[in-house]
């Protein structure tokens, strides 16, 4: 059986953010945690007007070196020029006690209007950092754009 995309020419583009670091401060105690606004890091922009029907595979990676209990929530957010921010692919949780950890996760995006520029960024919520701060290094966000989308 022939797939409907087999005869179409596809365009593939790789876009990467420069690596950045982030310092996530410690706060409160387990009995009295403080609420801290999310941190937005590792942004990249894609001019979606160049594509007809794209699929975008997003990858986040970073290194964390916690010295005590850590719990973070992470999400990729898409902000297009004329739209409200949208969470792409759900929310991920990172938790660890100590040691060096490399973290990687993926999300796919194909549910957007391809008429303008969209910026994707990693949003981090500090749920629990008791002893810190926590330093995240080599945070990168990359996007693999395939057009047309044949999913």
ZAVOBA-876988 format. One line per 10 residues: number of its first residue (from 1); their letters; for each residue z, y negated, x of N, C-alpha, C. Coordinates in steps of 0.1 Angstrom, whole numbers, plus 2048, in hexadecimal, padded with zeros to 3 digits. Layout:
# ZAVOBA-876988
NUM	a	Z:Y:X:Z:Y:X:Z:Y:X; ...
END
This chain:
# ZAVOBA-876988
1	xxxxxxxxxx	800:80C:808:800:800:800:800:7F4:809; 7F7:7EA:806:7F6:7DE:80E:800:7D3:808; 807:7CD:811:810:7C2:80D:808:7B5:80B; 80C:7AD:801:805:7A1:7FE:804:797:809; 80D:798:813:80C:78F:81F:804:794:82A; 7FF:7A0:82A:7F9:7A7:835:7ED:79F:83A; 7E5:799:831:7D9:792:835:7DA:783:837; 7E6:77E:835:7E8:76F:837:7ED:76D:845; 7E9:761:84A:7ED:75D:857:7FB:758:855; 804:75B:85F:812:757:85E:815:74D:86A
11	xxxxxxxxxx	81E:744:867:822:73B:872:831:73E:874; 835:73F:881:843:742:884:847:737:88E; 853:731:88B:858:726:893:867:729:896; 86A:727:8A3:879:729:8A6:87E:71B:8AA; 889:717:8A3:890:70A:8A6:89E:70D:8A9; 8A3:707:8B4:8B1:709:8B9:8B8:6FC:8BB; 8C5:6FC:8B7:8CD:6F0:8BA:8D2:6F1:8C9; 8D5:6E6:8CF:8DB:6E7:8DC:8E9:6ED:8DB; 8ED:6F4:8E5:8FB:6F9:8E4:905:6EE:8E5; 90F:6EF:8DC:91A:6E5:8DC:928:6EC:8DC
21	xxxxxxxxxx	932:6E5:8DE:940:6EA:8DE:947:6E2:8D3; 952:6E8:8CE:95A:6E2:8C4:969:6E5:8C6; 971:6DB:8C5:980:6DE:8C6:986:6DD:8B8; 98B:6E8:8B3:991:6E9:8A6:9A0:6E8:8A8; 9A6:6DD:8A3:9B5:6DB:8A6:9BE:6E5:89E; 9C9:6E8:8A4:9D3:6F0:89D:9DA:6E7:893; 9E0:6EE:889:9E7:6E6:87F:9F2:6EE:878; 9FC:6E8:874:A06:6ED:86B:A0C:6FA:871; A12:702:867:A17:70F:86A:A12:718:85F; A14:725:860:A10:72E:855:A17:72B:848
31	xxxxxxxxxx	A23:726:849:A2A:723:83D:A26:715:837; A22:70C:83F:A1E:6FF:83A:A10:6FA:841; A05:701:83D:9F8:6FD:843:9F4:6EF:83E; 9EC:6E8:846:9E7:6DC:842:9D8:6DE:83E; 9D3:6D6:835:9C5:6D7:832:9BD:6CD:83B; 9B3:6D2:842:9AB:6C9:84B:99D:6CA:846; 996:6BF:846:988:6BF:842:97F:6C8:84B; 974:6CD:846:96C:6D6:84E:965:6CE:859; 962:6D6:864:95B:6D0:870:94C:6D4:86E; 943:6CB:870:935:6CD:870:930:6CD:87E
41	xxxxxxxxxx	92A:6D8:882:925:6D9:890:918:6E0:890; 911:6E0:89C:904:6E7:89E:8FA:6E5:894; 8F5:6D9:893:8EB:6D6:889:8DC:6D7:88F; 8D3:6DB:886:8C5:6DB:889:8BD:6D7:87D; 8B2:6D0:87F:8A9:6CB:874:89C:6D2:874; 897:6D4:868:88A:6DB:867:881:6D3:85D; 875:6CF:861:86C:6C8:858:865:6D2:850; 86A:6D5:844:865:6DF:83B:858:6DC:835; 853:6CF:836:847:6CB:830:83B:6D2:837; 83D:6D7:843:832:6DD:84B:82F:6EB:846
51	xxxxxxxxxx	838:6F1:83D:837:6FE:838:833:6FF:829; 82D:70A:825:829:70C:817:834:713:810; 839:71F:815:842:728:80F:84B:72F:81A; 853:727:821:85A:72D:82C:867:735:829; 86A:73E:832:877:745:832:87D:740:83F; 88A:73E:83F:891:739:84B:89D:742:84E; 89D:749:859:8A8:751:85E:8B0:748:867; 8BD:746:863:8C6:73E:86B:8D0:747:873; 8D3:743:87F:8DC:74B:887:8E6:741:88D; 8F3:744:88C:8FE:73D:892:904:745:89D
61	xxxxxxxxxx	907:740:8A8:90F:747:8B2:918:73E:8BA; 924:743:8BE:92D:73B:8C6:937:744:8CC; 93E:73E:8D6:949:746:8DD:956:73F:8DA; 960:747:8D6:96D:742:8D3:977:749:8DC; 981:741:8E1:98C:746:8E9:99A:743:8E4; 99E:749:8D9:9AB:746:8D3:9B6:74A:8DB; 9C1:742:8DB:9CD:746:8E2:9D8:74B:8D9; 9D5:74A:8CC:9DF:74F:8C2:9D7:751:8B5; 9DD:754:8AA:9D7:757:89D:9CD:74C:899; 9C1:750:895:9B7:747:891:9B0:74D:885
71	xxxxxxxxxx	9AD:744:87B:9A5:748:870:99C:73C:86C; 98F:73E:86D:985:734:869:97C:739:85E; 978:730:856:96D:732:84D:961:72B:852; 955:731:852:949:72B:857:93E:72C:84C; 936:722:84C:92A:722:843:91F:71A:848; 913:71E:845:907:716:848:904:70D:83C; 902:700:83E:8FF:6F7:833:8F1:6F1:836; 8E9:6F0:82B:8DC:6EA:82B:8DD:6DD:824; 8D8:6D2:82B:8D8:6C5:824:8CA:6C0:825; 8C2:6C0:81A:8B5:6BA:81A:8B6:6AC:815
81	xxxxxxxxxx	8AB:6A4:819:8AB:696:817:8AF:691:809; 8AA:698:7FF:8AD:693:7F1:8B6:69C:7E9; 8BD:6A6:7F0:8C5:6AF:7E8:8D3:6AF:7ED; 8DC:6B5:7E5:8EA:6B7:7E8:8EB:6C2:7F3; 8F6:6C2:7FB:8F8:6CD:804:8F9:6DA:7FD; 8F3:6E5:803:8F3:6F2:7FE:8F8:6FC:808; 901:705:805:906:70F:80E:8FB:71A:80E; 8F7:71E:81A:8ED:729:81C:8F4:736:820; 8F2:740:818:8F7:74D:81D:905:750:81B; 90D:748:815:91B:74B:812:924:746:81D
91	xxxxxxxxxx	930:74B:81E:93B:747:827:93F:753:830; 941:750:83C:945:75B:846:953:757:84A; 95B:762:84E:968:760:853:969:765:861; 970:75D:86A:973:761:877:982:761:879; 987:76C:87D:996:76C:880:998:775:88D; 9A1:770:895:9A5:777:8A1:9B3:773:8A5; 9B9:77A:8AE:9C6:776:8B4:9C4:771:8C2; 9BE:778:8CB:9BC:773:8D8:9AF:779:8DE; 9AB:774:8EA:9A0:779:8F1:993:772:8EF; 989:775:8F6:97C:76E:8F5:973:776:8EB
101	xxxxxxxxxx	96D:76F:8E2:965:775:8D8:958:76E:8D6; 94D:776:8D6:940:770:8D3:93D:773:8C4; 93A:769:8BD:938:76A:8AE:929:767:8AB; 923:76F:8A3:915:76D:89F:914:771:890; 90D:768:888:90A:76C:87A:8FD:766:876; 8F7:76C:86C:8EA:768:867:8EA:764:858; 8E0:75C:854:8DE:759:846:8CF:757:845; 8CA:759:839:8BC:756:836:8BB:74C:82B; 8B1:743:82C:8AF:739:822:8A0:738:81E; 89E:739:812:890:737:80C:890:730:7FF
111	xxxxxxxxxx	89C:72B:7FB:89D:725:7EE:89F:716:7EF; 894:710:7F3:895:701:7F4:887:6FB:7F2; 887:6EE:7F0:87B:6E7:7EE:875:6E3:7FC; 869:6E7:7FF:864:6E5:80C:85C:6D8:80D; 862:6CD:808:85B:6C0:808:860:6B6:812; 86B:6B9:818:871:6AF:821:878:6B6:82D; 880:6AE:834:888:6B3:83F:895:6B8:83A; 899:6C4:83F:8A6:6C9:83C:8AE:6CB:849; 8BB:6C8:849:8C4:6CA:854:8CD:6D5:850; 8CF:6DE:85A:8D9:6E9:858:8E4:6E6:862
121	xxxxxxxxxx	8F0:6E9:85E:8FB:6E8:867:906:6F2:864; 90D:6F5:86F:919:6FE:86E:925:6F6:869; 92B:6FB:85F:937:6F5:85A:943:6FE:85C; 94E:6F9:863:959:702:866:966:6FD:85F; 96D:706:858:979:702:852:985:709:85A; 98F:701:85D:99A:706:865:9A4:70B:85B; 9A5:719:859:9AE:71E:850:9BC:721:856; 9BC:726:863:9C8:728:86A:9C6:727:879; 9CC:71D:87F:9CD:71D:88D:9DB:717:890; 9E3:720:894:9F1:71C:896:9F4:717:8A4
131	xxxxxxxxxx	9EF:71E:8AE:9F0:719:8BC:9E2:716:8C1; 9E0:70A:8C5:9D3:706:8C8:9D2:6FA:8D1; 9C8:6F3:8D1:9BC:6F5:8C9:9B3:701:8CC; 9AA:703:8C4:9A0:70E:8C6:993:707:8CB; 98E:70C:8D6:981:707:8DB:976:711:8D9; 96C:70C:8D2:960:714:8CF:955:70F:8D9; 94F:718:8E0:945:713:8EA:938:71A:8E7; 92D:714:8ED:91F:719:8EB:91C:71B:8DD; 920:712:8D4:91C:713:8C6:90D:710:8C5; 905:719:8BF:8F7:717:8BD:8F3:71B:8AF
141	xxxxxxxxxx	8EA:714:8AA:8E4:717:89D:8D5:718:89F; 8CF:723:89C:8C1:725:89E:8BA:729:890; 8AE:725:88F:8A6:728:883:899:72E:887; 895:739:880:888:73F:881:881:73D:874; 877:735:874:86F:732:868:863:73A:868; 861:741:85D:854:749:85B:84E:744:84E; 841:742:84F:839:73D:844:82C:744:843; 828:74A:838:82F:74A:82C:83A:754:82B; 843:752:822:84E:75C:821:849:768:819; 84B:773:81F:846:780:818:852:789:816
151	x	85D:784:811:869:78C:80E:868:793:801
END
